[in-house]
Amino acid sequence: MNNLIDREESDNLDEKSKTQIKTELAEITDFGAHLAKLGSGIIKKLPLSEEIFEAYNELNRIKGHEARKRHFKRIGKLLRSTDNLDEIKLSLEQIQQGLVPSKQGEESPSLTWFQKLIEEQVDAEAFIQEYPNCDRQQLRQLIRNTIKQPSKHKQKFIQFINQYIQQ
């Protein structure tokens, strides 16, 4: 009898309620639908498996509302089965901030250069040597403006850096 109670208590601590599970599954499916709205350009930049990428490509030919709804559920199921859902979300966040997506555990190259040039105040020549086609005058002006008002100029500066890193 006592053994039965101990097993039930340990089961209750480890298990999630059906409502929690359904909510998590719905959130992942909604995330998959959100990705589809962003377009294929962004989807190509995400670290998706080939199967998930093909599912998004198939979505373009599906026109019926119910069929699309079923297909989004399939995409949600594929996203749930992937091991790198957090990495996908991180990459999407970086893309939306104008950063080059980084690999798991690495920092974005744009963010690394931002930290070197603004926070560590490394000379701009280091960036110019690595990216010689960079507009020197604009780089120096963005560095000055970002140091004076980081909240106002940070995004523009990172996008400037990003455009040369992606070339």
GROMACS elastic network, one bead per residue, 0.5 to 0.9 nm:
[ bonds ]
;  ai    aj funct       b0    kb
    1     4     6  0.51962   500
    1     5     6  0.65963   500
    1     6     6  0.89433   500
    2     5     6  0.52710   500
    2     6     6  0.64137   500
    2     7     6  0.88290   500
    3     6     6  0.51959   500
    3     7     6  0.63252   500
    3     8     6  0.87824   500
    4     7     6  0.52255   500
    4     8     6  0.63090   500
    4     9     6  0.87543   500
    5     8     6  0.51407   500
    5     9     6  0.62165   500
    5    10     6  0.87036   500
    6     9     6  0.51973   500
    6    10     6  0.62691   500
    6    11     6  0.86438   500
    7    10     6  0.52312   500
    7    11     6  0.61588   500
    7    12     6  0.86858   500
    8    11     6  0.50587   500
    8    12     6  0.62044   500
    8    13     6  0.87832   500
    9    12     6  0.51573   500
    9    13     6  0.64203   500
    9    14     6  0.89159   500
   10    13     6  0.52174   500
   10    14     6  0.64266   500
   10    15     6  0.87629   500
   11    14     6  0.53338   500
   11    15     6  0.60859   500
   12    15     6  0.54907   500
   12    16     6  0.78697   500
   13    16     6  0.80514   500
   16    19     6  0.80719   500
   16    20     6  0.61329   500
   16    21     6  0.65127   500
   17    20     6  0.52375   500
   17    21     6  0.63835   500
   17    22     6  0.86845   500
   18    21     6  0.51153   500
   18    22     6  0.60733   500
   18    23     6  0.84955   500
   19    22     6  0.51341   500
   19    23     6  0.60564   500
   19    24     6  0.86110   500
   20    23     6  0.51219   500
   20    24     6  0.62214   500
   20    25     6  0.86472   500
   21    24     6  0.51889   500
   21    25     6  0.61938   500
   21    26     6  0.86024   500
   22    25     6  0.50740   500
   22    26     6  0.60595   500
   22    27     6  0.85564   500
   23    26     6  0.51035   500
   23    27     6  0.61567   500
   23    28     6  0.87394   500
   24    27     6  0.50913   500
   24    28     6  0.63557   500
   24    29     6  0.87211   500
   25    28     6  0.52474   500
   25    29     6  0.62862   500
   25    30     6  0.86414   500
   25    76     6  0.75613   500
   25    77     6  0.82545   500
   25    80     6  0.76075   500
   26    29     6  0.50523   500
   26    30     6  0.60545   500
   26    31     6  0.85067   500
   26    73     6  0.89178   500
   26    76     6  0.81167   500
   27    30     6  0.50265   500
   27    31     6  0.60791   500
   27    32     6  0.86373   500
   27    76     6  0.87951   500
   28    32     6  0.62861   500
   28    33     6  0.87422   500
   28    76     6  0.57413   500
   28    77     6  0.82811   500
   28    79     6  0.70395   500
   28    80     6  0.68832   500
   29    32     6  0.50424   500
   29    33     6  0.63539   500
   29    34     6  0.86444   500
   29    72     6  0.65861   500
   29    73     6  0.60568   500
   29    74     6  0.84225   500
   29    75     6  0.70035   500
   29    77     6  0.74190   500
   29    79     6  0.78989   500
   29    80     6  0.84933   500
   30    34     6  0.60960   500
   30    35     6  0.86427   500
   30    72     6  0.82257   500
   30    73     6  0.89380   500
   30    76     6  0.76382   500
   31    35     6  0.62689   500
   31    36     6  0.87901   500
   31    76     6  0.78430   500
   31    89     6  0.89724   500
   32    35     6  0.51407   500
   32    36     6  0.64980   500
   32    37     6  0.89945   500
   32    72     6  0.68180   500
   32    73     6  0.85379   500
   32    75     6  0.62574   500
   32    76     6  0.57607   500
   32    79     6  0.73599   500
   33    36     6  0.51346   500
   33    37     6  0.65790   500
   33    72     6  0.61562   500
   33    73     6  0.88759   500
   33    75     6  0.81666   500
   33    76     6  0.81646   500
   34    37     6  0.52480   500
   34    38     6  0.66777   500
   35    38     6  0.52382   500
   35    39     6  0.71451   500
   35    40     6  0.87642   500
   35    42     6  0.81761   500
   35    43     6  0.69417   500
   35    56     6  0.89738   500
   35    92     6  0.87400   500
   36    39     6  0.57336   500
   36    40     6  0.74513   500
   36    43     6  0.77207   500
   36    56     6  0.68491   500
   36    59     6  0.82623   500
   36    72     6  0.89231   500
   37    40     6  0.87560   500
   38    41     6  0.79645   500
   38    42     6  0.65128   500
   38    43     6  0.75360   500
   39    42     6  0.59470   500
   39    43     6  0.64702   500
   39    44     6  0.89518   500
   40    44     6  0.60131   500
   40    45     6  0.87576   500
   40    56     6  0.79255   500
   40    57     6  0.79729   500
   41    44     6  0.54691   500
   41    45     6  0.69492   500
   42    45     6  0.52739   500
   42    46     6  0.67566   500
   42    92     6  0.79162   500
   42    95     6  0.76971   500
   43    46     6  0.53448   500
   43    47     6  0.84497   500
   43    48     6  0.78946   500
   43    53     6  0.75621   500
   43    56     6  0.82498   500
   43    92     6  0.86868   500
   44    47     6  0.79713   500
   44    48     6  0.80234   500
   44    53     6  0.77034   500
   45    48     6  0.84764   500
   45    91     6  0.81706   500
   45    92     6  0.84936   500
   45    95     6  0.83217   500
   45   101     6  0.75879   500
   46    87     6  0.87516   500
   46    88     6  0.60546   500
   46    89     6  0.86979   500
   46    91     6  0.61838   500
   46    92     6  0.67792   500
   46    95     6  0.88400   500
   46   101     6  0.77946   500
   47    84     6  0.80914   500
   47    87     6  0.74409   500
   47    88     6  0.59184   500
   47    91     6  0.76211   500
   47   103     6  0.85700   500
   48    51     6  0.80629   500
   48    52     6  0.61373   500
   48    53     6  0.61539   500
   48    79     6  0.88075   500
   48    82     6  0.86949   500
   48    84     6  0.83525   500
   48    85     6  0.88575   500
   48    88     6  0.71293   500
   49    52     6  0.53770   500
   49    53     6  0.62406   500
   49    54     6  0.86746   500
   49    82     6  0.80149   500
   50    53     6  0.50448   500
   50    54     6  0.60930   500
   50    55     6  0.85821   500
   51    54     6  0.51698   500
   51    55     6  0.62489   500
   51    56     6  0.88548   500
   51    78     6  0.79370   500
   52    56     6  0.64293   500
   52    57     6  0.87454   500
   52    75     6  0.66690   500
   52    78     6  0.63813   500
   52    79     6  0.73729   500
   53    56     6  0.52272   500
   53    57     6  0.63986   500
   53    58     6  0.88074   500
   54    58     6  0.61576   500
   54    59     6  0.86378   500
   55    58     6  0.50930   500
   55    59     6  0.63896   500
   55    71     6  0.79533   500
   55    72     6  0.89898   500
   55    74     6  0.81628   500
   55    75     6  0.65688   500
   55    78     6  0.88942   500
   56    59     6  0.50909   500
   56    60     6  0.72627   500
   56    75     6  0.77050   500
   57    60     6  0.57914   500
   57    61     6  0.78780   500
   58    61     6  0.57361   500
   58    62     6  0.68782   500
   58    71     6  0.88127   500
   59    62     6  0.52695   500
   59    63     6  0.82343   500
   59    68     6  0.70396   500
   59    71     6  0.72055   500
   59    72     6  0.84355   500
   60    63     6  0.77345   500
   62    65     6  0.84566   500
   62    67     6  0.67490   500
   62    68     6  0.61479   500
   62    71     6  0.85089   500
   63    66     6  0.89100   500
   63    67     6  0.73413   500
   63    68     6  0.68673   500
   64    67     6  0.51803   500
   64    68     6  0.60800   500
   64    69     6  0.85504   500
   65    68     6  0.52071   500
   65    69     6  0.61725   500
   65    70     6  0.87550   500
   66    70     6  0.62269   500
   66    71     6  0.85409   500
   67    70     6  0.51368   500
   67    71     6  0.61314   500
   67    72     6  0.86531   500
   68    72     6  0.61092   500
   68    73     6  0.86206   500
   69    72     6  0.51909   500
   69    73     6  0.64729   500
   69    74     6  0.88298   500
   70    73     6  0.50854   500
   70    74     6  0.63799   500
   70    75     6  0.87973   500
   71    75     6  0.62300   500
   71    76     6  0.85378   500
   72    76     6  0.60871   500
   72    77     6  0.85420   500
   73    77     6  0.61709   500
   73    78     6  0.86552   500
   74    77     6  0.50046   500
   74    78     6  0.62668   500
   74    79     6  0.86362   500
   75    78     6  0.50209   500
   75    79     6  0.61346   500
   75    80     6  0.85832   500
   76    79     6  0.50238   500
   76    80     6  0.61286   500
   76    81     6  0.86714   500
   77    80     6  0.50871   500
   77    81     6  0.63468   500
   77    82     6  0.88794   500
   78    81     6  0.51853   500
   78    82     6  0.64592   500
   79    82     6  0.52636   500
   79    83     6  0.84262   500
   79    84     6  0.86423   500
   79    85     6  0.67017   500
   80    83     6  0.79678   500
   80    85     6  0.75362   500
   81    85     6  0.88320   500
   82    85     6  0.62473   500
   83    86     6  0.81962   500
   83    87     6  0.87800   500
   84    87     6  0.50791   500
   84    88     6  0.62948   500
   84    89     6  0.87642   500
   84   104     6  0.89543   500
   85    88     6  0.50409   500
   85    89     6  0.62815   500
   85    90     6  0.86338   500
   86    89     6  0.51011   500
   86    90     6  0.61325   500
   86    91     6  0.85966   500
   87    90     6  0.50358   500
   87    91     6  0.61128   500
   87    92     6  0.85805   500
   87   103     6  0.80459   500
   87   104     6  0.63297   500
   88    91     6  0.51552   500
   88    92     6  0.61855   500
   88    93     6  0.86360   500
   89    92     6  0.51123   500
   89    93     6  0.62045   500
   89    94     6  0.86821   500
   90    93     6  0.50939   500
   90    94     6  0.62387   500
   90    95     6  0.86855   500
   90   101     6  0.81133   500
   90   102     6  0.87562   500
   90   104     6  0.89013   500
   91    94     6  0.50486   500
   91    95     6  0.61694   500
   91    96     6  0.86166   500
   91    99     6  0.88758   500
   91   100     6  0.83411   500
   91   101     6  0.50661   500
   91   102     6  0.68445   500
   91   103     6  0.82833   500
   92    95     6  0.50851   500
   92    96     6  0.61714   500
   92    97     6  0.86324   500
   92   101     6  0.76905   500
   93    96     6  0.51474   500
   93    97     6  0.62911   500
   93    98     6  0.87793   500
   93    99     6  0.86225   500
   93   101     6  0.85983   500
   94    97     6  0.50741   500
   94    98     6  0.63415   500
   94    99     6  0.50312   500
   94   100     6  0.66897   500
   94   101     6  0.56868   500
   94   102     6  0.81405   500
   94   108     6  0.80390   500
   95    98     6  0.50578   500
   95    99     6  0.52696   500
   95   100     6  0.63195   500
   95   101     6  0.61666   500
   96    99     6  0.74013   500
   97   100     6  0.89959   500
   97   155     6  0.74170   500
   97   158     6  0.86880   500
   97   159     6  0.85060   500
   98   101     6  0.89537   500
   98   110     6  0.88653   500
   98   155     6  0.75144   500
   98   156     6  0.88972   500
   98   158     6  0.70074   500
   98   159     6  0.56381   500
   98   162     6  0.72944   500
   99   102     6  0.85585   500
   99   108     6  0.66743   500
   99   109     6  0.80119   500
   99   110     6  0.59899   500
   99   111     6  0.72027   500
   99   158     6  0.70009   500
   99   159     6  0.70068   500
   99   161     6  0.89762   500
   99   162     6  0.63047   500
  100   108     6  0.59640   500
  100   109     6  0.68422   500
  100   110     6  0.65121   500
  100   111     6  0.86567   500
  100   162     6  0.65802   500
  100   165     6  0.81385   500
  100   166     6  0.75571   500
  101   107     6  0.85658   500
  101   108     6  0.60884   500
  101   109     6  0.84786   500
  102   105     6  0.79666   500
  102   106     6  0.58129   500
  102   107     6  0.59276   500
  102   109     6  0.74471   500
  103   106     6  0.54196   500
  103   107     6  0.76470   500
  103   108     6  0.80774   500
  104   107     6  0.83806   500
  106   109     6  0.87160   500
  107   110     6  0.84982   500
  107   111     6  0.69321   500
  107   112     6  0.66892   500
  108   111     6  0.51991   500
  108   112     6  0.62058   500
  108   113     6  0.87624   500
  109   113     6  0.62341   500
  109   114     6  0.85445   500
  109   162     6  0.80890   500
  109   165     6  0.76798   500
  110   113     6  0.52475   500
  110   114     6  0.61550   500
  110   115     6  0.87158   500
  110   158     6  0.61276   500
  110   159     6  0.80579   500
  110   161     6  0.59921   500
  110   162     6  0.54938   500
  110   165     6  0.73132   500
  111   115     6  0.62057   500
  111   116     6  0.86331   500
  111   158     6  0.70263   500
  111   161     6  0.88410   500
  111   162     6  0.88739   500
  112   115     6  0.52234   500
  112   116     6  0.62962   500
  112   117     6  0.87272   500
  113   117     6  0.60110   500
  113   118     6  0.83046   500
  113   127     6  0.76969   500
  113   158     6  0.84793   500
  113   161     6  0.75578   500
  114   117     6  0.53366   500
  114   118     6  0.57844   500
  114   119     6  0.74354   500
  114   120     6  0.89998   500
  114   154     6  0.84613   500
  114   157     6  0.77619   500
  114   158     6  0.65642   500
  114   161     6  0.78342   500
  115   118     6  0.54628   500
  115   120     6  0.62401   500
  115   121     6  0.80791   500
  115   122     6  0.89316   500
  116   119     6  0.59513   500
  116   121     6  0.60659   500
  116   122     6  0.55398   500
  116   123     6  0.86235   500
  117   120     6  0.60322   500
  117   123     6  0.67365   500
  117   124     6  0.66087   500
  117   126     6  0.89055   500
  117   127     6  0.82916   500
  117   143     6  0.71979   500
  118   122     6  0.74585   500
  118   143     6  0.65844   500
  118   144     6  0.87484   500
  118   146     6  0.73397   500
  118   147     6  0.63323   500
  119   122     6  0.82524   500
  119   147     6  0.83720   500
  121   124     6  0.83832   500
  122   125     6  0.83933   500
  122   126     6  0.74007   500
  123   126     6  0.60767   500
  123   127     6  0.79709   500
  124   127     6  0.54644   500
  124   128     6  0.63515   500
  124   129     6  0.87454   500
  124   136     6  0.82297   500
  124   139     6  0.75655   500
  124   140     6  0.69375   500
  124   143     6  0.83639   500
  125   129     6  0.59087   500
  125   130     6  0.85473   500
  125   136     6  0.86509   500
  126   129     6  0.52960   500
  126   130     6  0.65317   500
  126   131     6  0.87179   500
  127   130     6  0.52630   500
  127   131     6  0.60268   500
  127   132     6  0.80594   500
  127   134     6  0.83418   500
  127   161     6  0.89790   500
  128   132     6  0.50458   500
  128   133     6  0.76184   500
  128   134     6  0.61645   500
  128   135     6  0.83969   500
  128   136     6  0.70635   500
  128   139     6  0.88326   500
  129   132     6  0.54582   500
  131   134     6  0.57382   500
  131   164     6  0.67195   500
  131   165     6  0.76322   500
  132   135     6  0.83693   500
  132   136     6  0.88142   500
  133   136     6  0.85665   500
  133   164     6  0.78865   500
  134   137     6  0.88984   500
  134   138     6  0.85324   500
  134   139     6  0.75628   500
  134   161     6  0.87520   500
  134   164     6  0.67074   500
  135   138     6  0.55246   500
  135   139     6  0.61358   500
  135   140     6  0.87768   500
  136   139     6  0.50830   500
  136   140     6  0.62098   500
  136   141     6  0.85734   500
  137   140     6  0.53054   500
  137   141     6  0.61610   500
  137   142     6  0.86152   500
  138   141     6  0.50235   500
  138   142     6  0.60396   500
  138   143     6  0.85225   500
  138   160     6  0.89614   500
  139   142     6  0.51866   500
  139   143     6  0.61837   500
  139   144     6  0.87442   500
  139   157     6  0.81005   500
  139   160     6  0.79179   500
  139   161     6  0.83625   500
  140   143     6  0.50525   500
  140   144     6  0.62943   500
  140   145     6  0.86701   500
  141   144     6  0.51857   500
  141   145     6  0.61708   500
  141   146     6  0.85170   500
  142   145     6  0.50547   500
  142   146     6  0.58652   500
  142   147     6  0.84183   500
  142   153     6  0.73819   500
  142   154     6  0.87434   500
  142   156     6  0.80750   500
  142   157     6  0.59666   500
  142   160     6  0.86325   500
  143   146     6  0.52037   500
  143   147     6  0.61306   500
  143   148     6  0.86582   500
  143   153     6  0.88973   500
  143   157     6  0.74751   500
  144   147     6  0.52933   500
  144   148     6  0.63358   500
  144   149     6  0.87258   500
  145   148     6  0.51599   500
  145   149     6  0.60192   500
  145   150     6  0.74804   500
  145   152     6  0.85505   500
  145   153     6  0.64856   500
  145   154     6  0.88643   500
  146   149     6  0.51416   500
  146   151     6  0.77102   500
  146   152     6  0.73374   500
  146   154     6  0.58223   500
  146   156     6  0.88953   500
  146   157     6  0.72052   500
  147   150     6  0.57297   500
  147   153     6  0.85401   500
  147   154     6  0.88784   500
  148   153     6  0.88165   500
  149   152     6  0.55689   500
  149   153     6  0.63215   500
  149   154     6  0.81251   500
  150   153     6  0.53807   500
  150   154     6  0.52399   500
  150   155     6  0.87530   500
  151   154     6  0.58449   500
  151   155     6  0.80536   500
  152   155     6  0.75566   500
  152   156     6  0.82994   500
  153   156     6  0.53886   500
  153   157     6  0.60920   500
  153   158     6  0.86819   500
  154   157     6  0.51553   500
  154   158     6  0.61755   500
  154   159     6  0.86430   500
  155   158     6  0.52077   500
  155   159     6  0.62116   500
  155   160     6  0.86213   500
  156   159     6  0.51656   500
  156   160     6  0.61879   500
  156   161     6  0.87623   500
  157   160     6  0.50366   500
  157   161     6  0.63006   500
  157   162     6  0.85167   500
  158   161     6  0.51122   500
  158   162     6  0.59553   500
  158   163     6  0.86475   500
  159   163     6  0.61785   500
  159   164     6  0.89608   500
  160   163     6  0.54118   500
  160   164     6  0.70497   500
  161   164     6  0.55929   500
  161   165     6  0.64144   500
  161   166     6  0.88838   500
  162   165     6  0.50324   500
  162   166     6  0.61262   500
  162   167     6  0.87537   500
  163   166     6  0.54616   500
  163   167     6  0.66214   500
  164   167     6  0.53508   500
